[in-house]
Every structure is written in structure tokens, then in C-alpha cells.
Amino acid sequence: MKSYPFAILFSLAAVLVGFGLQLSIGSISKSWFSFPYNVVGGAIYVLLATGSYFLWRKTNFILRFSSAPFAIVTVVTLGVLTIGLGSINVKPQELTGIWGKLGLDDLTKTWYFGLVFFLTLTNLWFSILKRSMVYQRKNIAFLLNHFGLWLTMFAGVLGQGDIVRLTMDLKKDIPQWQAKTADQQTINLPIAIQLKDFSIDIYPNKLFVIDTTGTSLPKGKPIGFMLEQEGAQMTLLDWKITLHKYLERAIPDTDSTYIHHTMWGATNAALVTVEDLSTHQTKTEWISAGNFQLPPRAIDLDKEHTLVMAPPEARKFQSEVLIYQKGSNRILEEKIEVNHPITVGGWRIYQLSYDERMGRWSDLSVIELVSDPWLPIVYTGIFLLIAGGIALLFEVKKN
């Protein structure tokens, strides 16, 4: 039980020292975790930690430092810091004074988090070394689990400075060899991406009741009528709305009517009947969301309320692209869509956004390119964790 007071005092000291360093010199520089500093620093850490363990492994300090109580306390401390400070909702413009110095915008770069993380990582490494010195079948699952976790944490931290995130604006039929960083610096790439086609699948539009200020009602929790099925009805405040016809692509036929048309720049429109539940008066009119080319059309309900159609929301959007690589005559043809990235030449490419003002007629596709050279090591750690879990299951069944 003496290990718990030791672990608590050690973790508390690390947190206090970390807060002192954080308030005095600021957050840890990201450049420390960039190549080659991360490789050199990681190698030195492993050598020093391994040497220290084998030199003083029988001392009371190392025995306590590598104990399970120490692991429990440091992990709990990390959790308290992450959940406690991470849950503080501070807006970017409010990150001044004490809030700014505490580094709440990125806890992983703070000294207090970093020191406790260092203790957790070292405790884990000492535990691995301790078990690896004694060959027993039951230790295989332990070593796989603990080394997998250590490797994931180790590579995840050391590699954060080598992660590169770029955005690229794609225009149809124009190969793009350059991308931009978050601070709008232009980077030349060894790959080029050309937009072949961009498509959007949208949800049906919604109708809302707004007041004279343009606020959707009820305030704070507006209720919308999604135009999914012709003949559907819904009550919005004091009006019952009935949908007769919904056109996903429409153009004005007259000042007050719409027809279906597939022309470029067509908008969304619907024919609805509105019944005032207090007077039971009804009127049937066309309503439209409008877009960059065609004006919207609303329905006046009374002097203070208007029925409007909100712009459509994207259900799915994707880019069909051609990818060129320097030094290769091979042209790749790929599809990039949200949550389904592709990997080319060490870059993971994500569908990010498009020109929302143009909607389905957007001729711009914005993609994100992410390079993380340490990711294979992280995946290796995760694979070892899974293997350790499987080995543990077999060990439990045998017992």
C-alpha cells in the first residue's frame, strides 16, 4: 500500500511543476516533436530509460515507479486533466490571460499534461522490461498488450510534429500541383490532382416559420417540415402545411409557379397548402429555396410570420479525380467522398468541402491532404494490442 502515497505525491509534484513551467514559459513547442529531433529524442529516452531500469531495478524507487499502483494513479491523473480541463469551454477569443497561459486550446502541448504522460509512458516501459526478463507463457499476452499500448502512445506523441495537413482547391479539368497550409503558405507537391467530376446528393428541403427578424421559430428550437413525401402534412405553430408536389430541380414558369427542369442553376421548389388553424382559411402556393441564380419565394402567413424553404443540406458529396505522380506515367482514377479517403504516395486524401453558395452546381471541390509518417507505427501498436487481447482470451480459456 506504500506505493500509492508515493505515486500520488509523485504525480501531484509533476502536475505542480508542470503548471509552474506552463505559466512561466508557455506550452511545449511543436518543433520539438519534428524530424529529426523526435527521432533523436525518442532514441535517447529509450536508451536512458532502459539503462536506468537495469542499473537500479532492485532499488525501492524503481520498484515503486514500475508498480501497478503507480500506473493506476498516473492514468487517473491523465484522465482528470483531460476530462476536467478539456471540458472547460473557452472560445478562441477568450484565450487570454490565465486561460491562454494554461494552453486549454491544446492540452497535449502543455507541460502539466506532458510530465504526467511522461511518467505514464516510463512506468509502462519499466513494466515491460520487468516482465520480459522472465519467460512465461502467461507473460506473452501481458507483453503484447503493454508493448502495443506503449508503442501507440510513444509514436503518437513523437510523430505529432511531423503531421502535415494541407488543403487543395480543385477546379474541373485543371491539374493542381500545389496545396496550402493552415496559414495559407503554398506548398509544391510530388502529386497532382485533377477534378473530373463533382456530385452532391442532397436531403429534401425543410420548411420553417420565421418572424420579422428572420429568426426560425420556435426560438432556440426551430421546428422544420422535411419535404420527403408528397401528401405529407405537418403543423408548424398555428398553421398546418400539406405538401402536394416537390421538385428537386425547378425553374420559374410564371411569377408564382414552377416547373421541373434540369438546366444548370435550377433550384428547389414545392407546391403546398397552408391552413390557418385559427381561421381555417387556406391557400395553395409555390415556395422555393432559391439559389445563387434564382430568387427564393416565400409564403406570407400574417403580418409577423412567413413560411420559407431552407436551402438543401448535403447528404453526401464526392469528387471523381485523376491523380498524377512525378516520375510516373501512370494516371490513377479515384473517387473521394466524405468519410471515405484514399491514400496515394504517402498522402491520405479527404473530401473536405465545396462552394456552398453554388450548392449542387459547385465547380469547386476542396480536399484535405494529410501526411503522417508515424501512422504505420501507431497501427503496429494497435495491432499488437489486438493480438494481446486475443492471446489473453486463449489464456483465460485454458485456465
C-alpha positions in Angstrom: 0.0 0.0 0.0 3.0 2.3 0.4 3.2 2.5 -3.3 0.0 4.6 -3.5 1.2 7.5 -1.4 4.5 7.5 -3.4 2.6 7.5 -6.7 0.1 10.2 -5.6 2.9 12.5 -4.3 5.0 11.9 -7.4 2.0 12.6 -9.8 1.0 15.7 -7.8 4.6 17.0 -7.9 4.6 16.5 -11.7 1.3 18.4 -12.1 2.5 21.3 -9.9 5.9 21.5 -11.7 4.0 21.3 -15.0 1.7 24.2 -14.1 4.7 26.3 -13.0 6.5 25.7 -16.3 3.3 26.3 -18.3 2.6 29.6 -16.6 6.2 30.8 -16.8 7.4 29.7 -20.3 4.3 28.7 -22.1 3.4 25.5 -24.0 5.8 22.9 -25.3 7.0 23.8 -28.8 5.7 21.6 -31.6 9.1 21.7 -33.3 10.5 19.5 -30.5 8.4 16.7 -32.0 9.5 17.2 -35.6 12.1 15.3 -37.5 15.0 14.8 -36.7 14.5 16.0 -33.1 11.8 13.5 -32.3 13.8 10.5 -33.6 16.9 11.5 -31.7 14.9 12.4 -28.5 13.0 9.2 -28.7 16.1 7.1 -29.1 17.8 8.9 -26.1 14.7 8.4 -24.0 14.5 4.6 -24.7 18.3 4.2 -24.0 18.2 6.2 -20.8 15.0 4.6 -19.5 16.3 1.1 -20.3 19.7 1.8 -18.8 18.3 3.3 -15.7 16.0 0.3 -15.1 18.7 -2.3 -15.5 21.1 -0.3 -13.3 18.7 0.4 -10.4 15.9 -2.1 -10.9 16.3 -3.6 -7.4 16.1 -0.2 -5.7 13.0 0.8 -3.8 12.4 3.8 -6.1 12.4 1.8 -9.3 10.2 -0.9 -7.7 7.6 1.6 -6.8 7.9 3.5 -10.0 7.2 0.4 -12.1 4.4 -0.8 -9.8 0.7 -1.2 -10.7 -0.4 1.4 -8.2 1.9 3.9 -9.9 0.3 3.1 -13.2 -3.2 3.4 -11.8 -2.5 6.8 -10.2 -0.8 8.3 -13.3 -3.6 7.1 -15.7 -6.2 8.5 -13.3 -4.3 11.8 -13.2 -4.2 11.9 -17.0 -7.9 11.3 -17.1 -8.7 14.0 -14.6 -6.6 16.5 -16.5 -8.1 15.5 -19.9 -11.7 15.4 -18.8 -11.5 18.2 -16.2 -9.6 20.8 -18.1 -10.7 19.6 -21.6 -14.3 20.1 -20.7 -13.8 23.8 -20.0 -15.5 25.6 -22.9 -13.3 28.6 -23.7 -13.8 30.4 -27.0 -10.6 31.2 -29.0 -11.1 34.9 -28.5 -11.2 34.3 -24.7 -7.8 32.5 -24.6 -6.1 35.4 -23.0 -4.6 36.0 -19.5 -4.6 32.9 -17.3 -6.8 30.8 -19.8 -4.3 31.5 -22.6 -1.3 30.6 -20.5 -2.9 27.3 -19.4 -2.9 26.1 -23.0 -6.5 25.0 -22.9 -6.7 25.1 -26.8 -4.4 22.1 -26.9 -3.8 20.1 -23.7 -1.3 17.8 -25.4 1.2 20.6 -25.7 1.0 21.7 -22.0 3.8 20.9 -19.5 1.5 19.5 -16.8 -0.1 17.0 -19.3 3.3 16.2 -20.8 5.0 15.4 -17.5 2.2 13.1 -16.3 2.2 11.5 -19.8 6.0 11.0 -19.4 5.5 9.3 -16.1 2.8 7.0 -17.5 5.0 6.1 -20.5 8.0 5.4 -18.3 6.0 3.3 -15.9 4.7 1.3 -18.8 8.2 0.8 -20.2 9.6 -0.4 -16.9 6.7 -2.8 -16.5 7.5 -4.3 -20.0 11.2 -4.6 -19.1 10.3 -6.3 -15.8 8.1 -8.9 -17.4 10.4 -9.5 -20.4 13.1 -10.7 -18.1 11.1 -13.8 -17.1 9.9 -16.1 -19.8 6.5 -17.5 -19.0 3.6 -18.3 -21.4 1.2 -16.1 -19.4 3.5 -13.1 -19.9 3.0 -13.2 -23.7 -0.4 -11.6 -23.5 0.8 -9.0 -21.0 3.8 -8.0 -23.1 1.7 -7.8 -26.3 -0.9 -5.6 -24.6 1.5 -3.4 -22.8 4.1 -3.0 -25.6 1.3 -2.3 -28.1 -0.1 0.4 -25.8 3.4 1.9 -25.2 4.2 1.9 -28.9 0.9 3.6 -29.7 1.4 6.3 -27.1 5.1 6.7 -27.9 4.7 7.0 -31.7 1.6 9.1 -31.3 3.4 11.8 -29.3 6.7 11.8 -31.1 5.0 11.9 -34.5 2.7 14.8 -33.9 5.2 17.4 -35.1 5.6 15.5 -38.5 1.9 15.6 -39.3 1.3 17.8 -42.3 -2.2 19.0 -43.2 -2.8 20.8 -46.5 -5.9 21.9 -48.4 -6.3 21.9 -52.1 -8.9 23.7 -54.3 -9.8 21.6 -57.3 -11.3 23.1 -60.4 -12.7 20.9 -63.2 -10.1 19.6 -65.8 -7.3 21.6 -64.2 -4.4 19.6 -62.6 -3.4 21.1 -59.3 0.2 20.5 -58.1 0.1 23.0 -55.2 -1.7 23.0 -51.8 -1.9 25.4 -48.9 -1.1 25.2 -45.2 -3.4 26.5 -42.4 -1.6 29.8 -42.6 -2.0 30.0 -46.4 1.5 29.1 -47.4 1.8 27.4 -50.8 3.5 24.0 -50.9 4.6 22.2 -54.1 3.6 18.5 -54.1 5.0 15.4 -55.8 1.4 14.6 -56.9 -1.2 16.5 -58.9 -4.9 16.1 -58.6 -7.4 16.9 -61.4 -11.1 17.2 -60.8 -13.0 15.1 -63.3 -16.5 15.5 -61.8 -18.1 16.7 -58.6 -21.5 15.5 -57.4 -23.8 16.1 -54.4 -26.6 14.1 -53.1 -28.9 16.3 -51.0 -31.6 15.9 -48.4 -35.1 17.1 -49.1 -35.6 20.8 -48.2 -37.2 21.8 -45.0 -39.9 24.5 -44.4 -39.7 26.8 -41.4 -41.8 29.6 -40.0 -39.8 32.8 -39.4 -40.6 36.1 -37.7 -40.0 39.6 -38.9 -36.3 39.4 -37.8 -35.7 36.3 -39.9 -35.5 34.0 -36.8 -36.8 30.5 -37.2 -39.5 29.6 -34.7 -39.8 28.4 -32.0 -36.8 30.4 -31.0 -33.9 28.3 -29.8 -35.5 25.0 -31.0 -36.9 25.7 -34.5 -39.2 23.0 -36.0 -38.8 22.2 -39.7 -41.1 20.3 -42.1 -38.9 18.0 -44.3 -40.4 17.6 -47.7 -39.9 13.9 -48.0 -43.2 12.6 -49.3 -45.9 14.2 -51.4 -49.2 14.2 -49.4 -47.4 14.6 -46.1 -48.7 17.1 -43.5 -47.3 18.9 -40.5 -48.3 21.6 -38.1 -45.9 24.5 -37.7 -47.1 26.7 -34.9 -50.6 27.8 -35.9 -50.5 26.6 -39.5 -51.0 23.1 -41.0 -48.8 22.5 -44.1 -49.7 19.9 -46.7 -47.2 19.0 -49.4 -48.6 18.4 -52.9 -45.5 18.4 -55.1 -41.8 18.7 -54.5 -39.4 19.5 -57.3 -35.7 18.9 -56.6 -34.8 20.8 -59.8 -37.1 23.5 -60.8 -37.3 26.9 -62.6 -40.0 29.6 -62.5 -42.7 29.1 -65.1 -44.5 32.3 -64.2 -44.2 34.8 -61.3 -45.9 32.3 -59.0 -45.4 28.8 -60.4 -42.6 26.4 -61.1 -41.9 23.6 -63.4 -39.3 20.7 -63.4 -36.2 21.5 -65.4 -32.7 20.1 -65.4 -31.0 23.3 -66.6 -27.8 24.4 -64.9 -28.6 26.5 -61.9 -32.1 25.1 -61.2 -33.3 25.4 -57.7 -35.8 23.5 -55.4 -39.5 24.3 -55.2 -42.7 22.8 -53.7 -46.4 23.3 -54.0 -48.0 23.4 -50.6 -51.4 24.2 -49.0 -51.3 26.3 -45.8 -54.2 26.2 -43.4 -54.5 28.8 -40.7 -55.8 26.7 -37.7 -57.4 29.7 -36.0 -59.4 30.9 -39.0 -59.4 27.7 -41.1 -58.6 29.8 -44.2 -56.3 28.0 -46.7 -54.2 29.0 -49.6 -52.1 26.9 -52.1 -48.9 28.4 -53.4 -45.5 27.5 -54.6 -42.5 28.1 -52.3 -38.8 27.9 -53.3 -35.4 28.0 -51.6 -33.8 29.9 -54.5 -30.1 29.9 -55.0 -27.2 31.9 -56.5 -29.1 32.3 -59.8 -32.8 32.2 -58.9 -34.5 34.3 -56.2 -36.3 32.5 -53.3 -40.1 32.6 -53.0 -41.8 32.6 -49.5 -45.4 32.5 -48.4 -46.8 35.2 -46.1 -48.7 33.8 -43.2 -49.7 37.0 -41.5 -48.1 40.4 -40.7 -45.5 38.8 -38.4 -44.9 35.4 -39.8 -43.6 33.9 -43.1 -43.1 30.4 -44.4 -39.8 29.9 -46.0 -37.9 27.0 -47.6 -34.4 26.5 -46.2 -31.5 25.7 -48.6 -30.9 22.0 -49.1 -28.3 20.2 -47.0 -25.8 17.8 -48.5 -26.3 14.2 -47.7 -23.2 13.1 -49.5 -20.7 14.7 -51.8 -17.8 13.2 -53.8 -15.1 14.1 -56.3 -14.0 11.9 -59.2 -10.4 12.8 -59.7 -7.3 11.9 -61.8 -4.1 11.7 -59.9 -0.6 12.2 -61.4 2.7 11.4 -59.7 6.1 12.8 -60.6 8.3 10.2 -62.2 5.4 8.0 -63.1 3.4 7.8 -66.3 0.6 6.0 -64.5 -2.6 8.0 -64.0 -4.9 6.9 -61.2 -8.6 7.4 -61.3 -10.2 7.6 -57.9 -13.4 8.7 -56.0 -13.0 10.8 -52.9 -16.0 11.2 -50.6 -16.7 12.2 -47.0 -15.5 9.5 -44.6 -14.0 7.5 -47.4 -10.5 8.9 -48.0 -7.9 7.5 -50.4 -4.2 7.0 -50.0 -1.6 8.0 -52.6 2.1 8.4 -52.3 2.1 8.7 -48.5 -0.7 11.2 -48.5 -4.2 10.4 -47.1 -6.7 12.5 -49.1 -10.1 13.5 -47.7 -13.1 15.2 -49.2 -13.4 18.4 -47.2 -15.9 20.8 -48.6 -17.2 22.7 -51.7 -18.6 26.0 -52.8 -21.7 26.0 -50.5 -23.1 29.1 -52.2 -23.3 27.2 -55.5 -24.6 24.1 -53.8 -25.1 21.1 -56.2 -23.8 23.3 -59.1 -20.4 23.9 -57.4 -17.5 23.7 -59.7 -15.1 23.8 -56.8 -14.1 20.8 -54.6 -11.9 21.3 -51.6 -9.9 18.3 -50.4 -7.5 17.8 -47.5 -4.2 16.1 -47.8 -2.7 14.6 -44.6 0.8 13.1 -44.3 1.6 11.2 -41.0 4.8 9.2 -41.4 4.4 7.8 -37.9 1.0 6.3 -38.5 2.3 2.8 -39.6 4.0 2.6 -36.2 0.8 3.6 -34.4 -1.1 1.0 -36.4 1.5 -1.6 -35.4 0.9 -0.8 -31.7 -2.8 -1.1 -32.2 -2.3 -4.5 -34.0 -0.2 -5.7 -31.0 -3.0 -4.6 -28.6 -5.5 -6.7 -30.6 -3.1 -9.6 -30.6 -2.6 -9.3 -26.9 -6.3 -9.3 -26.3 -6.7 -12.5 -28.4 -3.8 -14.1 -26.5 -5.4 -13.2 -23.2 -8.7 -14.8 -24.3 -6.9 -18.1 -25.1 -5.1 -17.9 -21.8 -8.4 -17.4 -19.9 -10.0 -20.4 -21.8 -7.1 -22.7 -20.9 -7.4 -21.8 -17.2 
